[in-house]
């Protein structure tokens, strides 16, 4: 950024007062040095989370729906929930920076894993026009996320250049909602830069864009009929955290929450900002069953195969279903195989193993060191009137030992939108399916034998309740 003399700085601060007022990262404040207030004709606003950066969200493949609900509610945990917890975002940023260092000079592929390249390029186009203000505006709280955003902006992205904005706006205290904060910023910007005749906002959340549309329609009608606005919906992109790190962070947060519950005083009042109402919580692993779990590449292969051969079926993917080709179940929900059977599956042998072999194999499996790939060939595709789609499979080679408590090795392709997978009774009723045999295409998939599980939250012993909601308020 260009240094300016104290004399020059005076008019810059006056002409670009909103940038100084709302900016949150002092080292990245860069008001126009050669363009006066009346020369600003356009403002571009960029959201951060899942619009520009692929910020992490709770992983639905790792966490139960109840756990996700607990984590995302801002009033249940003492830390204020997922979006007020800086460790989740910082973990993703640290992971990105470490991956770049390991990649050496070729870092674009790493950047593409964590950033939306199209939006990054749009920010750079905004920089090229001297009459355009480019602003990064996020609902993240300034007090909590200032350092994380500064850390991000210090790094080059897609080449040697860093991201550049005229101002970086994070939510300041005393704003109850993100929309109230953002529309207050926008009102100040548009009133101050009264020659601005165009504003463009990029955001991944439809509800936010609807709020902006209502606000801007009212602003145009009441104050500036000449203002044109563009609301650009960006498909939200997420980069989930490394599962062990996500689980470890959640466990730490629950420990801190439980300590806060112990230290808090009880107050009979309505929940306020800074208060929380959930008692002690504990992390628990909930086993769903033993299964042959598809590798990521095999899941992608199944999706491509399905779209290529059966994508013309309108009922295959719609608002009522989702793609769920994750695993071929081999035990009913909540049960697992014996250690002997697990050893035979991992060894691929029909012979009963010795106790010594079982002990060695289970030790390796539990430590993650025993992870042989088990191959299956998809043999036919089933379609039910209820909109359930499945594949049947056979082991490769066919002589390999595999185990299942079910009458078929069956992979569910879709499930109802509110379910992880279809139930056993629906999956194994052959008569309800119309079957299509698969030809000689490459339909081989790779799996790992293991236990499907989710991480859930369980409540500790509840305190005695009075008639009013019990809330906990942190000691000052």
Long-range contacts (C-beta under 8 A, 24 or more apart in sequence): 1-30, 2-33, 4-33, 8-33, 16-166, 17-192, 18-167, 18-185, 18-188, 18-189, 18-192, 18-193, 19-133, 19-135, 19-166, 19-167, 21-188, 22-167, 22-169, 22-172, 22-185, 22-188, 23-167, 23-168, 23-169, 24-142, 24-146, 24-149, 24-168, 24-169, 24-170, 24-172, 25-146, 25-149, 25-150, 25-153, 25-168, 25-170, 27-150, 28-150, 28-153, 28-165, 28-168, 29-166, 29-167, 29-168, 30-164, 30-165, 30-166, 30-167, 31-166, 31-167, 32-130, 32-133, 32-166, 34-130, 35-130, 35-131, 37-192, 37-193, 37-195, 38-194, 38-195, 39-130, 39-131, 39-195, 40-131, 40-132, 40-133, 40-193, 40-195, 40-196, 41-131, 41-132, 41-195, 41-196, 41-197, 41-198, 42-129, 42-131, 42-132, 42-133, 42-196, 42-197, 42-198, 42-199, 42-200, 43-132, 43-133, 43-135, 43-189, 43-190, 43-193, 43-196, 43-198, 43-199, 43-200, 44-122, 44-123, 44-126, 44-132, 44-133, 44-134, 44-135, 44-199, 44-200, 44-202, 45-135, 45-137, 45-186, 45-199, 45-200, 45-201, 45-202, 46-119, 46-122, 46-123, 46-134, 46-135, 46-136, 46-137, 46-165, 46-202, 47-137, 47-138, 47-201, 47-202, 47-203, 47-204, 47-205, 47-208, 47-234, 48-136, 48-137, 48-138, 48-140, 48-149, 49-138, 49-139, 49-140, 49-204, 50-204, 50-234, 50-236, 50-237, 50-238, 51-116, 51-119, 51-202, 51-203, 51-204, 51-234, 51-236, 52-115, 52-116, 52-119, 52-120, 52-123, 52-136, 52-202, 53-114, 53-115, 53-116, 53-152, 54-92, 54-113, 54-114, 54-115, 54-116, 54-237, 54-238, 54-239, 55-89, 55-92, 55-238, 55-239, 56-88, 56-89, 56-91, 56-92, 56-238, 56-239, 56-240, 56-241, 56-246, 57-82, 57-238, 57-240, 58-82, 59-240, 59-241, 59-243, 59-246, 61-240, 61-326, 62-240, 62-243, 62-246, 62-247, 62-454, 62-455, 63-250, 63-454, 63-455, 63-456, 64-286, 64-454, 64-455, 64-456, 64-457, 66-456, 66-457, 67-250, 67-454, 67-455, 67-456, 67-457, 70-278, 70-281, 70-457, 71-250, 75-271, 75-275, 75-276, 75-277, 76-276, 76-277, 76-278, 77-253, 77-254, 77-257, 77-276, 77-278, 77-281, 78-256, 78-257, 78-260, 78-261, 78-276, 78-472, 78-474, 79-253, 79-256, 79-257, 80-276, 83-140, 84-141, 84-144, 85-253, 86-144, 86-145, 86-147, 86-148, 87-249, 87-252, 87-253, 88-241, 88-246, 88-249, 89-140, 89-145, 89-148, 90-148, 90-151, 91-241, 91-242, 91-245, 91-246, 91-249, 92-239, 92-241, 93-148, 93-151, 93-152, 95-241, 95-242, 95-245, 96-155, 97-151, 97-155, 100-155, 108-158, 108-159, 111-157, 111-158, 112-158, 113-239, 114-239, 115-157, 115-158, 116-234, 116-237, 117-158, 119-202, 119-234, 120-157, 120-158, 120-163, 121-158, 122-202, 123-163, 123-164, 123-165, 124-161, 124-164, 127-164, 133-166, 133-167, 133-189, 133-193, 134-164, 134-165, 134-166, 135-165, 135-166, 135-167, 135-168, 135-169, 135-189, 136-163, 136-165, 136-167, 136-168, 136-169, 137-169, 137-182, 137-185, 138-169, 138-170, 138-171, 139-171, 139-178, 139-181, 139-182, 140-170, 140-171, 141-170, 141-171, 141-173, 142-170, 142-171, 142-172, 142-173, 143-173, 145-170, 146-170, 176-273, 178-208, 179-208, 179-211, 182-208, 182-212, 183-211, 183-212, 183-215, 186-212, 186-215, 186-216, 186-219, 187-219, 190-219, 190-223, 190-224, 190-227, 191-223, 194-224, 196-227, 197-226, 197-227, 197-228, 198-227, 198-228, 198-229, 198-230, 199-227, 199-228, 199-229, 199-230, 200-229, 200-230, 200-231, 200-232, 201-229, 201-230, 201-231, 201-232, 202-232, 202-234, 203-231, 203-232, 203-233, 203-234, 204-233, 204-234, 204-235, 204-236, 204-237, 205-236, 206-233, 209-233, 247-283, 247-455, 250-283, 250-455, 251-283, 254-281, 254-282, 254-283, 254-457, 257-281, 258-282, 258-460, 260-472, 260-474, 261-472, 263-474, 263-475, 264-472, 264-473, 264-474, 264-475, 265-472, 265-473, 265-475, 266-463, 266-470, 266-471, 266-472, 267-471, 267-472, 267-473, 268-466, 268-468, 268-470, 269-468, 269-471, 270-469, 270-471, 271-469, 271-471, 272-471, 272-473, 274-473, 274-474, 275-471, 275-472, 275-473, 275-474, 276-471, 276-472, 277-469, 277-470, 277-471, 277-472, 278-459, 279-459, 279-460, 279-461, 279-462, 279-463, 280-459, 280-460, 280-461, 281-457, 281-458, 281-459, 281-460, 282-457, 282-458, 282-459, 282-460, 283-455, 283-456, 283-457, 284-455, 284-456, 284-457, 284-458, 285-453, 285-454, 285-455, 285-456, 286-453, 286-454, 286-455, 286-456, 287-334, 287-336, 287-451, 287-452, 287-453, 288-333, 288-334, 288-420, 288-451, 288-452, 288-453, 288-454, 289-329, 289-330, 289-331, 289-332, 289-333, 289-334, 289-335, 289-336, 289-451, 289-452, 290-329, 290-330, 290-331, 290-335, 290-336, 290-337, 290-342, 290-449, 290-450, 290-451, 290-452, 291-327, 291-328, 291-329, 291-330, 291-331, 291-449, 291-450, 291-451, 291-452, 292-327, 292-328, 292-330, 292-374, 292-376, 292-402, 292-409, 292-447, 292-448, 292-449, 293-326, 293-327, 293-447, 293-448, 293-449, 293-450, 293-452, 294-325, 294-326, 294-327, 294-328, 294-411, 294-445, 294-446, 294-447, 295-373, 295-445, 295-446, 295-447, 295-448, 297-446, 298-445, 298-446, 298-447, 299-325, 299-326, 301-445, 302-378, 302-391, 302-411, 302-413, 302-445, 305-378, 305-441, 305-443, 306-381, 306-389, 306-413, 309-381, 309-438, 310-381, 310-383, 310-389, 310-436, 313-383, 315-387, 316-389, 316-413, 316-414, 317-414, 318-387, 319-417, 320-387, 320-416, 320-417, 321-387, 321-414, 321-415, 321-416, 321-417, 322-414, 322-415, 322-417, 323-413, 323-414, 324-412, 324-413, 324-414, 324-415, 324-420, 324-421, 325-391, 325-411, 325-412, 325-413, 326-421, 326-452, 327-411, 327-447, 327-452, 328-376, 328-393, 328-404, 328-409, 328-410, 328-411, 328-447, 329-404, 329-406, 329-410, 329-421, 329-424, 329-452, 330-402, 330-403, 330-404, 330-405, 330-406, 330-409, 331-404, 331-405, 332-405, 332-424, 333-424, 335-405, 336-451, 337-403, 341-403, 342-449, 344-401, 344-403, 345-374, 345-401, 345-402, 345-403, 345-449, 346-370, 346-372, 346-449, 347-401, 348-372, 348-374, 348-400, 348-401, 349-401, 350-401, 365-450, 371-448, 372-448, 372-449, 373-446, 373-447, 373-448, 374-400, 374-402, 374-446, 374-447, 374-448, 374-449, 375-444, 375-445, 375-446, 375-447, 376-409, 376-444, 376-445, 376-447, 377-443, 377-444, 377-445, 378-411, 378-438, 378-443, 378-444, 378-445, 379-437, 379-438, 379-443, 380-435, 380-436, 380-437, 380-438, 381-435, 381-436, 381-438, 382-430, 382-433, 382-434, 382-435, 382-436, 383-433, 383-434, 383-436, 384-426, 384-432, 384-433, 384-434, 385-432, 386-426, 386-432, 387-414, 388-412, 388-414, 388-415, 388-422, 388-426, 388-427, 388-432, 388-433, 389-413, 389-414, 390-427, 390-433, 393-445, 396-444, 420-454
